[in-house]
């Protein structure tokens, strides 16, 4: 038996014309006819009635069509599966990561993964800016892992029966401002009737939802001067003197150390968040399983 005999037979079953089927298979008609006869010899039955025009399948030929289709389908699927398990795909993981984490956490995390469960090839899916779209990338299988911040005030709507997570670390989100001439905050988060200039997150983003739920009601009067979905952009706007922004501490360590950014409020306005990785429980890829087993959960 040869796979090409089955492919030839299905081409003939579709066209019921030896000449057209031979053209589809890019072989001469004589070679095509010879291969059909070889298949019939292997099966032990005549599959094509050659006495009619156009040709038609015999009863045995009609019964053999679904057998040939299923056989080819299973063979090709098995080959694809083996290529994924043993080829380059076997070492590839797809990760959706929040934009800040792709800068501050992802590179070192991948180093640890390579040491414990590697070697791996990583493909990073860009943060869409919307929590719903990021979650959908995990739900629909577009990624193997979702690397995200987490907080009780921003519930991630994932079925715990289908998805699981591990806590990898923690992060502080700090309100900051550019400094004034004396090195103090040019904009302060304090009481009073005068609104402070607020550099805010889009409501659909993680931090937009978090700030709205956690501190939104307690904020003194403010005036929005800019809105964006990425912390790195809000950090730049704060550094340029536009107002106060909540920025992940790990994203501005150098700016805080140099004084290019300073605290705009006392630590009670800081927000602590978890860094989590999520995966689908039914993801059976061996590389995903190895990585998951290598992750050590950080205590709350």
C-alpha positions in Angstrom: 0.0 0.0 0.0 1.2 3.5 -0.8 -0.5 6.7 0.4 -0.5 8.1 -3.2 -2.7 5.2 -4.3 -5.4 6.4 -1.8 -5.0 10.0 -3.0 -5.3 8.8 -6.6 -8.4 6.9 -5.8 -10.1 9.8 -4.1 -9.3 12.1 -7.0 -10.9 9.6 -9.4 -13.9 9.1 -7.1 -14.4 12.9 -7.2 -14.1 13.4 -11.0 -15.1 9.9 -12.3 -12.7 10.7 -15.2 -9.3 9.1 -15.5 -7.9 11.9 -17.6 -9.0 14.7 -15.2 -8.0 12.8 -12.2 -4.5 12.2 -13.7 -4.2 15.9 -14.4 -5.1 16.7 -10.8 -2.4 14.3 -9.6 0.2 15.6 -12.0 0.9 12.2 -13.6 0.3 10.7 -17.0 -3.0 8.9 -17.5 -1.2 5.6 -18.1 0.7 5.9 -14.8 -2.5 6.9 -13.0 -4.4 3.9 -14.4 -1.5 1.6 -13.3 -1.6 2.9 -9.8 -5.4 2.5 -9.5 -4.9 -1.2 -10.6 -2.2 -1.6 -8.0 -4.6 -0.4 -5.3 -7.3 -2.7 -6.6 -4.8 -5.6 -6.4 -3.9 -4.7 -2.8 -7.6 -4.4 -1.8 -8.5 -7.6 -3.7 -11.6 -6.1 -5.4 -12.4 -4.0 -8.4 -13.1 -0.4 -7.4 -13.9 1.1 -10.7 -16.3 0.0 -13.5 -14.3 0.8 -16.6 -17.0 -0.5 -19.0 -19.1 2.7 -18.7 -18.4 6.3 -19.7 -18.0 8.2 -17.6 -16.4 5.8 -15.3 -18.3 4.9 -12.1 -17.4 3.3 -8.9 -18.3 -0.3 -8.2 -20.2 -1.2 -5.0 -16.8 -2.1 -3.4 -15.4 1.3 -4.6 -18.3 3.2 -3.0 -17.7 1.4 0.3 -13.9 2.1 0.0 -14.3 5.9 -0.3 -14.9 6.6 3.4 -12.2 4.1 4.3 -9.6 5.9 2.1 -10.8 9.3 3.5 -10.5 8.3 7.1 -7.2 6.6 6.6 -5.6 9.7 5.0 -7.1 12.0 7.6 -5.7 9.9 10.5 -2.3 9.6 8.8 -2.0 13.4 8.2 -3.3 14.3 11.7 -0.8 11.9 13.2 2.0 13.4 11.2 1.0 16.9 12.3 0.8 15.8 16.0 4.3 14.2 15.8 5.8 17.2 14.2 4.4 19.4 17.0 5.7 17.0 19.6 9.1 16.2 18.2 9.8 19.1 15.8 10.4 22.8 16.4 6.8 23.3 17.5 7.6 21.0 20.5 9.8 23.6 22.0 7.6 26.6 21.1 5.3 28.3 23.7 3.0 31.2 22.9 2.5 33.8 25.7 0.1 36.6 26.1 1.6 39.1 28.5 0.5 42.5 29.8 2.7 45.2 28.2 4.6 46.1 31.3 5.3 42.5 32.2 6.7 41.9 28.8 9.4 44.4 29.7 10.0 43.9 33.4 9.2 40.3 34.2 9.1 38.2 31.0 12.8 38.1 30.1 14.0 36.9 33.5 11.0 34.5 33.7 12.0 33.0 30.4 15.6 32.6 31.7 14.3 30.6 34.7 12.1 28.5 32.5 15.0 27.6 30.2 17.1 26.5 33.1 14.4 24.3 34.6 12.4 23.1 31.6 14.2 24.2 28.5 15.3 24.7 25.9 12.2 26.6 24.7 11.4 29.0 22.0 9.0 31.7 23.0 6.5 33.7 20.9 5.1 36.8 22.7 1.6 37.9 21.7 1.2 41.6 22.1 -1.0 43.1 24.8 -4.2 44.2 23.2 -4.9 46.8 25.9 -8.2 45.1 26.7 -8.4 42.6 29.5 -11.3 40.8 27.7 -9.2 40.3 24.6 -6.2 39.1 26.6 -8.4 36.5 28.3 -9.9 35.4 25.0 -6.5 34.6 23.7 -6.1 32.0 26.4 -9.7 30.8 26.1 -9.6 30.3 22.3 -6.1 28.6 22.4 -4.2 31.5 20.7 -1.7 31.3 23.6 -0.4 28.6 26.0 0.1 31.0 28.9 -1.4 34.3 30.0 1.0 36.4 32.1 -0.9 39.1 33.9 -1.3 41.2 37.0 -4.1 40.1 39.3 -6.1 41.7 42.1 -9.3 40.8 44.0 -10.9 44.0 42.8 -10.5 43.0 39.1 -11.9 39.4 38.8 -10.6 37.4 35.8 -13.6 35.7 34.4 -12.0 32.3 33.8 -13.7 29.0 34.7 -11.6 27.5 37.5 -12.7 24.0 36.3 -11.0 24.7 32.9 -8.1 27.1 33.8 -5.6 27.3 36.6 -3.0 29.8 37.8 0.1 30.2 39.8 1.4 33.3 41.6 4.9 34.3 40.5 5.5 37.5 42.4 4.1 40.9 43.5 4.3 44.4 42.3 3.6 47.9 43.7 1.7 50.4 41.6 2.8 53.9 42.8 1.4 57.4 42.0 4.3 59.5 40.6 4.9 62.9 39.2 7.8 64.8 37.6 9.8 66.8 40.2 9.8 70.6 40.5 12.8 72.8 40.8 13.4 71.7 44.4 13.1 68.0 43.7 9.7 67.6 45.2 6.7 66.4 43.3 5.4 69.0 40.8 1.9 67.6 41.3 0.7 66.2 44.6 -2.2 64.0 45.5 -3.8 65.9 48.4 -7.0 67.3 49.6 -8.5 70.6 48.5 -10.8 72.0 45.9 -8.3 72.4 43.1 -8.3 69.3 40.9 -5.0 67.5 40.3 -4.0 66.6 36.7 -4.6 62.9 36.2 -2.9 60.7 33.6 -5.3 57.8 33.5 -5.7 54.4 32.1 -8.3 53.3 29.6 -11.2 51.8 31.5 -11.0 48.4 29.6 -7.4 47.9 30.7 -6.4 46.1 33.8 -5.1 49.2 35.6 -8.1 51.2 34.4 -10.4 48.7 36.1 -8.2 48.4 39.2 -7.9 52.1 39.9 -11.6 52.7 39.2 -12.6 50.0 41.7 -10.0 50.5 44.4 -9.2 54.2 44.7 -11.6 55.9 42.3 -14.2 56.8 44.9 -11.6 58.2 47.3 -9.7 60.3 44.9 -9.8 64.1 45.4 -11.1 66.2 42.5 -9.0 65.6 39.3 -8.9 66.6 35.7 -7.9 64.0 33.1 -5.1 65.3 30.9 -4.3 62.1 29.1 -5.6 58.5 28.8 -3.8 55.4 27.6 -3.6 51.7 28.0 0.1 51.2 28.4 2.0 52.0 31.6 5.2 52.9 29.7 3.2 55.7 27.9 1.7 57.0 31.1 5.2 57.0 32.7 6.5 59.1 29.9 3.7 61.6 30.2 4.2 61.9 34.0 8.0 62.4 33.4 7.2 65.1 30.9 5.3 67.0 33.6 1.7 66.4 32.6 0.4 65.2 35.9 0.1 62.2 38.2 0.1 58.6 37.0 0.0 55.2 38.7 2.9 53.3 37.3 4.3 49.8 38.2 7.4 50.3 40.4 9.5 47.8 38.3 9.0 49.9 35.2 10.5 53.1 36.7 13.3 51.9 39.0 15.9 54.0 37.2 13.7 57.1 37.1 12.9 56.9 40.8 16.6 56.4 41.6 17.7 59.4 39.5 14.9 61.6 40.7 13.3 61.9 37.2 10.1 60.7 38.8 9.1 61.1 42.5 6.2 60.0 44.6 3.1 62.1 44.3 1.4 60.8 47.5 2.2 58.9 50.6 2.3 55.0 50.5 -1.3 54.6 51.5 -2.1 55.3 47.9 0.2 52.5 46.7 -1.6 49.4 45.3 -0.1 45.9 45.6 -0.9 43.4 42.8 0.0 39.8 42.1 1.9 38.6 39.1 0.2 35.4 37.8 0.5 32.9 35.0 -2.6 31.1 33.7 -3.0 28.1 31.5 -5.8 25.9 30.2 -6.0 22.5 32.0 -6.7 20.7 28.8 -3.6 21.9 27.1 -1.8 18.6 26.7 1.4 19.8 25.0 4.4 18.2 26.8 6.4 21.5 26.8 3.5 23.3 28.5 3.3 20.5 31.1 7.1 20.7 31.8 7.0 24.5 32.2 3.9 24.3 34.5 5.6 21.8 36.8 8.7 23.9 37.0 6.8 27.0 38.3 7.0 27.7 42.0 4.1 29.5 43.5 5.0 32.6 45.5 3.2 33.0 48.9 0.7 35.9 49.1 
